[in-house]
Amino acid sequence: MRTSEQALSIIEQVKQAINDTAVEAIVFAAAEIASNKKALFEQLEALIGNISPLECTSQEWRNFRIARINFSKLLMPEAATC
């Protein structure tokens, strides 16, 4: 699966997640199977950045925010421990 296809699939999964724990699990699972984690997370950041809060429910918007937090944790693990 190409990075762009994988990113779109992850966006849909995050959007449908029911809580923060589910979002975290989706992001960590994506990181485990990604051949290039940095490229995938950059693609996800770009996609989420183009989503308007007006197009989402409050839960969906929260899910995207939590996903972005987890992207940062996974890309810079040393910063997460400070």
C-alpha positions as protocol buffer text, in pm:
chain_id: "A"
residue {
  index: 1
  type: MET
  ca { x: 0 y: 0 z: 0 }
}
residue {
  index: 2
  type: ARG
  ca { x: 133 y: 343 z: -92 }
}
residue {
  index: 3
  type: THR
  ca { x: 190 y: 602 z: 180 }
}
residue {
  index: 4
  type: SER
  ca { x: -93 y: 824 z: 54 }
}
residue {
  index: 5
  type: GLU
  ca { x: -340 y: 533 z: 53 }
}
residue {
  index: 6
  type: GLN
  ca { x: -226 y: 424 z: 396 }
}
residue {
  index: 7
  type: ALA
  ca { x: -263 y: 780 z: 527 }
}
residue {
  index: 8
  type: LEU
  ca { x: -620 y: 809 z: 396 }
}
residue {
  index: 9
  type: SER
  ca { x: -707 y: 477 z: 559 }
}
residue {
  index: 10
  type: ILE
  ca { x: -561 y: 593 z: 892 }
}
residue {
  index: 11
  type: ILE
  ca { x: -750 y: 924 z: 871 }
}
residue {
  index: 12
  type: GLU
  ca { x: -1078 y: 733 z: 836 }
}
residue {
  index: 13
  type: GLN
  ca { x: -991 y: 505 z: 1127 }
}
residue {
  index: 14
  type: VAL
  ca { x: -898 y: 800 z: 1349 }
}
residue {
  index: 15
  type: LYS
  ca { x: -1216 y: 981 z: 1249 }
}
residue {
  index: 16
  type: GLN
  ca { x: -1428 y: 683 z: 1357 }
}
residue {
  index: 17
  type: ALA
  ca { x: -1242 y: 613 z: 1683 }
}
residue {
  index: 18
  type: ILE
  ca { x: -1456 y: 629 z: 1994 }
}
residue {
  index: 19
  type: ASN
  ca { x: -1197 y: 757 z: 2241 }
}
residue {
  index: 20
  type: ASP
  ca { x: -837 y: 872 z: 2294 }
}
residue {
  index: 21
  type: THR
  ca { x: -715 y: 519 z: 2366 }
}
residue {
  index: 22
  type: ALA
  ca { x: -850 y: 396 z: 2033 }
}
residue {
  index: 23
  type: VAL
  ca { x: -682 y: 684 z: 1849 }
}
residue {
  index: 24
  type: GLU
  ca { x: -352 y: 608 z: 2020 }
}
residue {
  index: 25
  type: ALA
  ca { x: -381 y: 241 z: 1925 }
}
residue {
  index: 26
  type: ILE
  ca { x: -446 y: 332 z: 1561 }
}
residue {
  index: 27
  type: VAL
  ca { x: -145 y: 564 z: 1547 }
}
residue {
  index: 28
  type: PHE
  ca { x: 89 y: 316 z: 1717 }
}
residue {
  index: 29
  type: ALA
  ca { x: -29 y: 31 z: 1492 }
}
residue {
  index: 30
  type: ALA
  ca { x: 33 y: 248 z: 1186 }
}
residue {
  index: 31
  type: ALA
  ca { x: 384 y: 326 z: 1310 }
}
residue {
  index: 32
  type: GLU
  ca { x: 456 y: -45 z: 1354 }
}
residue {
  index: 33
  type: ILE
  ca { x: 369 y: -137 z: 995 }
}
residue {
  index: 34
  type: ALA
  ca { x: 496 y: 178 z: 820 }
}
residue {
  index: 35
  type: SER
  ca { x: 801 y: 132 z: 601 }
}
residue {
  index: 36
  type: ASN
  ca { x: 878 y: 504 z: 641 }
}
residue {
  index: 37
  type: LYS
  ca { x: 718 y: 633 z: 959 }
}
residue {
  index: 38
  type: LYS
  ca { x: 836 y: 992 z: 909 }
}
residue {
  index: 39
  type: ALA
  ca { x: 690 y: 1015 z: 555 }
}
residue {
  index: 40
  type: LEU
  ca { x: 361 y: 863 z: 671 }
}
residue {
  index: 41
  type: PHE
  ca { x: 325 y: 1101 z: 965 }
}
residue {
  index: 42
  type: GLU
  ca { x: 413 y: 1400 z: 748 }
}
residue {
  index: 43
  type: GLN
  ca { x: 141 y: 1293 z: 503 }
}
residue {
  index: 44
  type: LEU
  ca { x: -105 y: 1253 z: 791 }
}
residue {
  index: 45
  type: GLU
  ca { x: -14 y: 1595 z: 932 }
}
residue {
  index: 46
  type: ALA
  ca { x: -78 y: 1751 z: 591 }
}
residue {
  index: 47
  type: LEU
  ca { x: -414 y: 1577 z: 553 }
}
residue {
  index: 48
  type: ILE
  ca { x: -529 y: 1667 z: 903 }
}
residue {
  index: 49
  type: GLY
  ca { x: -409 y: 2023 z: 852 }
}
residue {
  index: 50
  type: ASN
  ca { x: -648 y: 2056 z: 559 }
}
residue {
  index: 51
  type: ILE
  ca { x: -952 y: 1943 z: 758 }
}
residue {
  index: 52
  type: SER
  ca { x: -1179 y: 2219 z: 881 }
}
residue {
  index: 53
  type: PRO
  ca { x: -1325 y: 2188 z: 1230 }
}
residue {
  index: 54
  type: LEU
  ca { x: -1656 y: 2285 z: 1071 }
}
residue {
  index: 55
  type: GLU
  ca { x: -1650 y: 1957 z: 875 }
}
residue {
  index: 56
  type: CYS
  ca { x: -1616 y: 1745 z: 1191 }
}
residue {
  index: 57
  type: THR
  ca { x: -1804 y: 1654 z: 1501 }
}
residue {
  index: 58
  type: SER
  ca { x: -1636 y: 1755 z: 1825 }
}
residue {
  index: 59
  type: GLN
  ca { x: -1524 y: 1392 z: 1880 }
}
residue {
  index: 60
  type: GLU
  ca { x: -1372 y: 1369 z: 1533 }
}
residue {
  index: 61
  type: TRP
  ca { x: -1184 y: 1695 z: 1584 }
}
residue {
  index: 62
  type: ARG
  ca { x: -1058 y: 1573 z: 1923 }
}
residue {
  index: 63
  type: ASN
  ca { x: -947 y: 1247 z: 1761 }
}
residue {
  index: 64
  type: PHE
  ca { x: -740 y: 1437 z: 1504 }
}
residue {
  index: 65
  type: ARG
  ca { x: -583 y: 1649 z: 1778 }
}
residue {
  index: 66
  type: ILE
  ca { x: -494 y: 1339 z: 1981 }
}
residue {
  index: 67
  type: ALA
  ca { x: -352 y: 1173 z: 1669 }
}
residue {
  index: 68
  type: ARG
  ca { x: -126 y: 1473 z: 1605 }
}
residue {
  index: 69
  type: ILE
  ca { x: -1 y: 1461 z: 1964 }
}
residue {
  index: 70
  type: ASN
  ca { x: 85 y: 1095 z: 1919 }
}
residue {
  index: 71
  type: PHE
  ca { x: 262 y: 1160 z: 1587 }
}
residue {
  index: 72
  type: SER
  ca { x: 488 y: 1402 z: 1773 }
}
residue {
  index: 73
  type: LYS
  ca { x: 555 y: 1150 z: 2049 }
}
residue {
  index: 74
  type: LEU
  ca { x: 655 y: 884 z: 1799 }
}
residue {
  index: 75
  type: LEU
  ca { x: 872 y: 1108 z: 1584 }
}
residue {
  index: 76
  type: MET
  ca { x: 1054 y: 1266 z: 1879 }
}
residue {
  index: 77
  type: PRO
  ca { x: 1050 y: 1013 z: 2164 }
}
residue {
  index: 78
  type: GLU
  ca { x: 1316 y: 1199 z: 2360 }
}
residue {
  index: 79
  type: ALA
  ca { x: 1095 y: 1509 z: 2375 }
}
residue {
  index: 80
  type: ALA
  ca { x: 803 y: 1310 z: 2516 }
}
residue {
  index: 81
  type: THR
  ca { x: 999 y: 1209 z: 2826 }
}
residue {
  index: 82
  type: CYS
  ca { x: 1092 y: 1564 z: 2931 }
}
